[in-house]
Amino acid sequence: MAIDMDAQKSVLTMAAAPVRRSRLRIGDELALLQLIGVAVIVGSLLHPAFLTPTNLINVLQQSSELSVLVLAEAIILIVGKFDLSLESIVGVAPMFAAWLVSSTAINGSGLMVNPYLAVLLIFVVGIAVGTFNGWLIVRLKLNAFITTLAMLILLRGISIGMTNGRTLYDLPGPLLYLGNAHWLGLPASVWVSAGLYLTGSIILSNHRFGRALYAIGGNAEAARAAGIRVDQYIWTVFAIGGGLAALSGLMLTGRMASVLSGQGQNMIFTVFAAAVIGRISLNGGKGSILGALCGVILLGIISNILTLSNVETFWISATYGAIILLSLIVTRLTAGKSYRSD
């Protein structure tokens, strides 16, 4: 009984920690906003086209697809786990739907499935993959990193093999809507992403579900002893992550008006870069959803500046790697000061 009481006190402390952390994170988010401001100034000085409405909307739309994937990874990282397979879900879920609605002339199935049903199946595939990942990790106690890495490779192979490595195009409107529709002058994907981040921030900060995620990431055994259904929560976040990755793939498909055989490839590196910049702890139990969003926007601006500067793609990838290392170093050097009260 005494042990349970101690565990409950420990979990209550961790559950309340997001409130304290949210105050501490204000400084981090302000710093990120300042960096974003500096990046915008640099971009406007280097390229007259940078601040044009067309370019800024393009940055927002491309960032919206990445941001949904970052949100998916962030909630998984908060509970102390990893999911590397999210980038493959971005490809395989819409590829499966496109394959079902396409003719054999372009390597489709020839089934010509109803496009609205195909959109629904995109989410079914994403959630199913995330749920299966959760089962392997929760029930079989497999290592999350290796398990999801294997799933990434498996799904990538399925995605390429489904169409012999070819791109599926000439897709019906429902599969393209989120990627090319505009609401109130902005791409629909931007509004969807903003809504998801607002909802996620509120839930993680004020709802018991969010407090439980932080508690599990901080100390899973103490959370379990206090009555939190740790396995159920972990399973749930993997399923949610898979669904969000499928949504990201649907948005990307709409913008590209096709599904590439390698769609989503290497996105996971950018996802982790944004998460690290946004101060999402890779050890679990710490992180700000809004901070992660700032990380996404900062990376989007940097990528756009480099693209306008005609920098080769491999140098952009190298830049992301340097940013991750720099962010980890800064986080390590400031950890004692930032989290002294945790």
BAKEFI-707961 format. One record per residue (C-alpha): x, y negated, z negated; residue number from 1. Coordinates in steps of 0.2 Angstrom, whole numbers, plus 2048, in hexadecimal, padded with zeros to 3 digits. Each point is the difference from the previous one (the first is absolute). Example, Ala and Ser with C-alpha at 12.3 -4.5 7.8 and 13.67 -1.06 7.14 Angstrom:
# residues 2
+-----+-----+-----+-------+
:  xx :  yy :  zz : marke :
+-----+-----+-----+-------+
: 83E : 816 : 7D9 :     1 :
: 806 : 7EF : 803 :     2 :
+-----+-----+-----+-------+
# end
This chain:
# residues 342
+-----+-----+-----+-------+
:  xx :  yy :  zz : marke :
+-----+-----+-----+-------+
: 800 : 800 : 800 :     1 :
: 80E : 7F4 : 7FC :     2 :
: 809 : 804 : 810 :     3 :
: 7F0 : 7FC : 80A :     4 :
: 7FE : 7F0 : 7F6 :     5 :
: 812 : 7FB : 804 :     6 :
: 7FD : 805 : 813 :     7 :
: 7F0 : 7F6 : 800 :     8 :
: 809 : 7F1 : 7F9 :     9 :
: 80E : 802 : 80D :    10 :
: 7F4 : 801 : 80E :    11 :
: 7F6 : 7F1 : 7FA :    12 :
: 810 : 7F6 : 800 :    13 :
: 804 : 806 : 811 :    14 :
: 7EE : 7FC : 806 :    15 :
: 802 : 7EF : 7F9 :    16 :
: 811 : 7FE : 808 :    17 :
: 7F9 : 7FB : 811 :    18 :
: 7F9 : 7F0 : 7F8 :    19 :
: 811 : 7FB : 7F9 :    20 :
: 808 : 805 : 810 :    21 :
: 7F4 : 7F6 : 80A :    22 :
: 806 : 7F1 : 7F7 :    23 :
: 812 : 804 : 803 :    24 :
: 7FD : 804 : 812 :    25 :
: 7FA : 7EE : 803 :    26 :
: 812 : 7FA : 800 :    27 :
: 804 : 80E : 80C :    28 :
: 7F2 : 7FC : 80C :    29 :
: 804 : 7EE : 7FF :    30 :
: 812 : 804 : 805 :    31 :
: 7F9 : 80B : 80F :    32 :
: 7F5 : 7F1 : 805 :    33 :
: 80F : 7F5 : 800 :    34 :
: 80A : 80C : 80B :    35 :
: 7F1 : 801 : 80C :    36 :
: 800 : 7ED : 800 :    37 :
: 813 : 800 : 804 :    38 :
: 7FD : 80D : 80E :    39 :
: 7F2 : 7F6 : 808 :    40 :
: 80B : 7F0 : 800 :    41 :
: 80F : 80A : 808 :    42 :
: 7F4 : 807 : 80D :    43 :
: 7F9 : 7EF : 804 :    44 :
: 811 : 7F9 : 802 :    45 :
: 807 : 80E : 80B :    46 :
: 7F1 : 802 : 80B :    47 :
: 7F3 : 7F3 : 805 :    48 :
: 7F4 : 80F : 804 :    49 :
: 801 : 807 : 7EE :    50 :
: 7F3 : 7F4 : 7F8 :    51 :
: 7F3 : 802 : 80F :    52 :
: 7EF : 807 : 7FB :    53 :
: 802 : 80E : 80C :    54 :
: 811 : 806 : 7F9 :    55 :
: 7FA : 7FE : 7EE :    56 :
: 7F0 : 80A : 803 :    57 :
: 80B : 80D : 809 :    58 :
: 80B : 801 : 7F0 :    59 :
: 7F1 : 802 : 7F5 :    60 :
: 7F8 : 80E : 80B :    61 :
: 810 : 80A : 800 :    62 :
: 803 : 7FD : 7EE :    63 :
: 7EE : 806 : 7FC :    64 :
: 803 : 811 : 807 :    65 :
: 810 : 802 : 7F6 :    66 :
: 7F8 : 7F8 : 7F0 :    67 :
: 7F3 : 80E : 800 :    68 :
: 80D : 80D : 800 :    69 :
: 80A : 7F7 : 7F3 :    70 :
: 7F0 : 7FF : 7F5 :    71 :
: 7FF : 813 : 802 :    72 :
: 812 : 803 : 7FB :    73 :
: 7FF : 7F4 : 7F2 :    74 :
: 7F2 : 808 : 7F6 :    75 :
: 809 : 811 : 802 :    76 :
: 811 : 7F8 : 7FA :    77 :
: 7F7 : 7F9 : 7F1 :    78 :
: 7FB : 811 : 7FA :    79 :
: 813 : 805 : 802 :    80 :
: 7FE : 80A : 810 :    81 :
: 805 : 7FE : 813 :    82 :
: 7F8 : 804 : 810 :    83 :
: 80B : 7FF : 80F :    84 :
: 7F3 : 808 : 80B :    85 :
: 7F5 : 7F0 : 801 :    86 :
: 809 : 7FA : 810 :    87 :
: 7FB : 811 : 809 :    88 :
: 7EE : 7FE : 7FB :    89 :
: 800 : 7EF : 809 :    90 :
: 804 : 80A : 80F :    91 :
: 7F7 : 811 : 7FF :    92 :
: 7EF : 7FA : 7F9 :    93 :
: 7FD : 7F4 : 80F :    94 :
: 808 : 80C : 80C :    95 :
: 7F4 : 80E : 7FB :    96 :
: 7F1 : 7F5 : 803 :    97 :
: 807 : 7F9 : 810 :    98 :
: 803 : 812 : 806 :    99 :
: 7EE : 805 : 7FC :   100 :
: 7F9 : 7F2 : 80A :   101 :
: 80C : 801 : 80F :   102 :
: 7FF : 80A : 810 :   103 :
: 80C : 80D : 805 :   104 :
: 807 : 7F5 : 80E :   105 :
: 80A : 7F6 : 7F3 :   106 :
: 803 : 80F : 7F5 :   107 :
: 7F1 : 7FE : 7F5 :   108 :
: 7F5 : 80F : 7FA :   109 :
: 7F2 : 7FD : 80D :   110 :
: 7F3 : 801 : 7F2 :   111 :
: 7FB : 7EE : 802 :   112 :
: 7FA : 7FF : 7ED :   113 :
: 7F5 : 7F1 : 7FB :   114 :
: 80D : 7F2 : 7FD :   115 :
: 7F7 : 7FB : 7EF :   116 :
: 802 : 812 : 7FA :   117 :
: 812 : 7FF : 806 :   118 :
: 803 : 7F0 : 7F5 :   119 :
: 7F9 : 809 : 7F1 :   120 :
: 80B : 80F : 803 :   121 :
: 80F : 7F5 : 7FF :   122 :
: 7FC : 7FC : 7EE :   123 :
: 7FC : 813 : 7FD :   124 :
: 811 : 805 : 806 :   125 :
: 809 : 7F2 : 7F6 :   126 :
: 7F7 : 805 : 7F0 :   127 :
: 802 : 812 : 803 :   128 :
: 813 : 7FF : 802 :   129 :
: 802 : 7F5 : 7F1 :   130 :
: 7F5 : 80C : 7F6 :   131 :
: 80B : 80F : 806 :   132 :
: 80F : 7F6 : 7FB :   133 :
: 7F9 : 7FD : 7EF :   134 :
: 7FC : 813 : 7FE :   135 :
: 811 : 805 : 804 :   136 :
: 808 : 7F4 : 7F4 :   137 :
: 7F3 : 801 : 7F2 :   138 :
: 7FB : 813 : 800 :   139 :
: 810 : 808 : 807 :   140 :
: 80B : 7F3 : 7F7 :   141 :
: 80B : 7FD : 810 :   142 :
: 80B : 7F1 : 801 :   143 :
: 7F7 : 7F2 : 808 :   144 :
: 80F : 7F9 : 80A :   145 :
: 804 : 810 : 809 :   146 :
: 7EE : 806 : 802 :   147 :
: 7FA : 7F0 : 808 :   148 :
: 810 : 800 : 80B :   149 :
: 7FC : 811 : 806 :   150 :
: 7EE : 7FA : 803 :   151 :
: 807 : 7F1 : 80A :   152 :
: 80A : 80B : 80B :   153 :
: 7F1 : 80D : 802 :   154 :
: 7F4 : 7F2 : 805 :   155 :
: 80C : 7F8 : 80C :   156 :
: 802 : 810 : 809 :   157 :
: 7ED : 803 : 801 :   158 :
: 7FD : 7EE : 806 :   159 :
: 80D : 802 : 80E :   160 :
: 7FB : 812 : 804 :   161 :
: 7EE : 7FC : 802 :   162 :
: 802 : 7F6 : 810 :   163 :
: 811 : 806 : 805 :   164 :
: 808 : 7F0 : 7FB :   165 :
: 7F5 : 7F5 : 80A :   166 :
: 7F7 : 7F0 : 7FC :   167 :
: 7EC : 801 : 800 :   168 :
: 7F8 : 7F0 : 807 :   169 :
: 7F0 : 7FA : 807 :   170 :
: 7F8 : 803 : 7EF :   171 :
: 7ED : 7FC : 7FC :   172 :
: 7FC : 7F0 : 7F7 :   173 :
: 7FD : 806 : 7EE :   174 :
: 812 : 807 : 7FF :   175 :
: 806 : 7EE : 806 :   176 :
: 7F5 : 7F5 : 7F6 :   177 :
: 80A : 7FC : 7F0 :   178 :
: 810 : 7FD : 80A :   179 :
: 7F8 : 7F3 : 80D :   180 :
: 7F1 : 7F9 : 7F8 :   181 :
: 800 : 7EE : 7F9 :   182 :
: 7F6 : 7FA : 7F1 :   183 :
: 7FF : 7ED : 7FD :   184 :
: 80F : 7FD : 80B :   185 :
: 80C : 80D : 7F8 :   186 :
: 802 : 813 : 805 :   187 :
: 7F5 : 80B : 7F7 :   188 :
: 80F : 80A : 7F9 :   189 :
: 806 : 7F1 : 7F7 :   190 :
: 7EF : 7FE : 7F7 :   191 :
: 7FF : 813 : 7FC :   192 :
: 812 : 7FF : 7F9 :   193 :
: 7FC : 7F1 : 7F5 :   194 :
: 7F1 : 808 : 7F9 :   195 :
: 809 : 810 : 7FC :   196 :
: 80E : 7F6 : 7F7 :   197 :
: 7F3 : 7F6 : 7F6 :   198 :
: 7F7 : 80F : 7FB :   199 :
: 810 : 80A : 7FC :   200 :
: 806 : 7F1 : 7F5 :   201 :
: 7F0 : 7FF : 7F6 :   202 :
: 7FF : 813 : 7FD :   203 :
: 812 : 801 : 7FB :   204 :
: 800 : 7F1 : 7F4 :   205 :
: 7EE : 802 : 7F9 :   206 :
: 7F9 : 811 : 802 :   207 :
: 804 : 80F : 7F5 :   208 :
: 805 : 80A : 810 :   209 :
: 80E : 7F4 : 803 :   210 :
: 805 : 800 : 7EE :   211 :
: 801 : 813 : 801 :   212 :
: 80B : 7FF : 80F :   213 :
: 80C : 7F5 : 7F7 :   214 :
: 7FF : 80B : 7F0 :   215 :
: 804 : 810 : 80A :   216 :
: 80E : 7F8 : 809 :   217 :
: 808 : 7FA : 7F0 :   218 :
: 7FE : 810 : 7F6 :   219 :
: 7F6 : 80E : 808 :   220 :
: 801 : 80C : 7F1 :   221 :
: 7FA : 7F2 : 7F4 :   222 :
: 7F2 : 7FC : 80C :   223 :
: 7FB : 812 : 800 :   224 :
: 801 : 802 : 7ED :   225 :
: 7F4 : 7F1 : 7FF :   226 :
: 7F3 : 808 : 80B :   227 :
: 804 : 7F8 : 810 :   228 :
: 7FD : 80D : 80E :   229 :
: 811 : 7FE : 808 :   230 :
: 7FF : 80D : 80D :   231 :
: 7EF : 7FA : 806 :   232 :
: 807 : 7EE : 802 :   233 :
: 80F : 805 : 809 :   234 :
: 7F6 : 80B : 80C :   235 :
: 7F4 : 7F1 : 802 :   236 :
: 80E : 7F3 : 805 :   237 :
: 807 : 80C : 80D :   238 :
: 7EF : 802 : 808 :   239 :
: 7FD : 7ED : 800 :   240 :
: 812 : 7FE : 807 :   241 :
: 7FC : 80C : 80E :   242 :
: 7F0 : 7F7 : 804 :   243 :
: 808 : 7EF : 800 :   244 :
: 80E : 807 : 80B :   245 :
: 7F2 : 806 : 80C :   246 :
: 7F9 : 7EE : 800 :   247 :
: 811 : 7F9 : 804 :   248 :
: 801 : 80B : 80F :   249 :
: 7EF : 7FC : 806 :   250 :
: 804 : 7ED : 7FF :   251 :
: 811 : 803 : 809 :   252 :
: 7F7 : 80A : 80E :   253 :
: 7F4 : 7F2 : 803 :   254 :
: 80D : 7F3 : 802 :   255 :
: 80A : 80B : 80C :   256 :
: 7F1 : 807 : 809 :   257 :
: 807 : 811 : 800 :   258 :
: 808 : 80D : 7F4 :   259 :
: 813 : 803 : 803 :   260 :
: 807 : 811 : 7FD :   261 :
: 80C : 7F9 : 7F3 :   262 :
: 7F4 : 7F3 : 7F8 :   263 :
: 805 : 7FB : 7EF :   264 :
: 811 : 807 : 802 :   265 :
: 80D : 7F8 : 7F4 :   266 :
: 7F2 : 7F5 : 7F8 :   267 :
: 804 : 808 : 7EF :   268 :
: 810 : 7F7 : 7FF :   269 :
: 7F8 : 7EF : 802 :   270 :
: 7F3 : 806 : 7F3 :   271 :
: 80D : 803 : 7F3 :   272 :
: 809 : 7F0 : 805 :   273 :
: 7F0 : 7F6 : 7FC :   274 :
: 7FD : 80A : 7F0 :   275 :
: 811 : 7FD : 7FA :   276 :
: 800 : 7ED : 804 :   277 :
: 7EF : 7FF : 7F8 :   278 :
: 807 : 808 : 7F0 :   279 :
: 7F6 : 810 : 800 :   280 :
: 80B : 80B : 7F5 :   281 :
: 805 : 811 : 808 :   282 :
: 800 : 808 : 7EF :   283 :
: 7ED : 7FC : 7FD :   284 :
: 7F6 : 7F6 : 7F4 :   285 :
: 805 : 7EF : 806 :   286 :
: 7FC : 7F5 : 80F :   287 :
: 7F4 : 7F3 : 807 :   288 :
: 7F5 : 802 : 80F :   289 :
: 801 : 7EE : 804 :   290 :
: 813 : 801 : 7FF :   291 :
: 800 : 80E : 80C :   292 :
: 7F5 : 7F5 : 80C :   293 :
: 80C : 7F2 : 7FF :   294 :
: 80E : 80D : 804 :   295 :
: 7F6 : 805 : 810 :   296 :
: 7FD : 7EE : 805 :   297 :
: 813 : 7FC : 7FE :   298 :
: 805 : 80F : 80A :   299 :
: 7F4 : 7FB : 80D :   300 :
: 807 : 7EF : 802 :   301 :
: 812 : 806 : 800 :   302 :
: 7FC : 80C : 80D :   303 :
: 7F7 : 7F3 : 80B :   304 :
: 80F : 7F4 : 7FE :   305 :
: 80C : 80E : 806 :   306 :
: 7F5 : 805 : 80E :   307 :
: 7FE : 7EE : 806 :   308 :
: 813 : 7FF : 7FF :   309 :
: 801 : 80F : 80C :   310 :
: 809 : 80B : 7F3 :   311 :
: 801 : 812 : 804 :   312 :
: 7F4 : 80C : 7F7 :   313 :
: 80E : 809 : 7F8 :   314 :
: 807 : 7F0 : 7F8 :   315 :
: 7EE : 7FD : 7F9 :   316 :
: 800 : 811 : 7F8 :   317 :
: 812 : 7FD : 7F9 :   318 :
: 7F9 : 7F0 : 7F9 :   319 :
: 7F2 : 809 : 7F7 :   320 :
: 80D : 80C : 7F8 :   321 :
: 80A : 7F1 : 7FA :   322 :
: 7F1 : 7F8 : 7F9 :   323 :
: 7FB : 810 : 7F6 :   324 :
: 812 : 801 : 7F9 :   325 :
: 800 : 7EE : 7FB :   326 :
: 7EF : 801 : 7F8 :   327 :
: 805 : 810 : 7F6 :   328 :
: 810 : 7F7 : 7FA :   329 :
: 7F6 : 7F0 : 7FB :   330 :
: 7F3 : 80B : 7F7 :   331 :
: 80E : 809 : 7F7 :   332 :
: 809 : 7F0 : 7FB :   333 :
: 7F0 : 7F8 : 7FA :   334 :
: 7F7 : 80F : 7F8 :   335 :
: 805 : 7FD : 7EF :   336 :
: 7FA : 7EE : 800 :   337 :
: 7F0 : 804 : 80A :   338 :
: 7FA : 80F : 7F6 :   339 :
: 807 : 7FC : 7EF :   340 :
: 7EF : 800 : 7F8 :   341 :
: 7FA : 810 : 808 :   342 :
+-----+-----+-----+-------+
# end
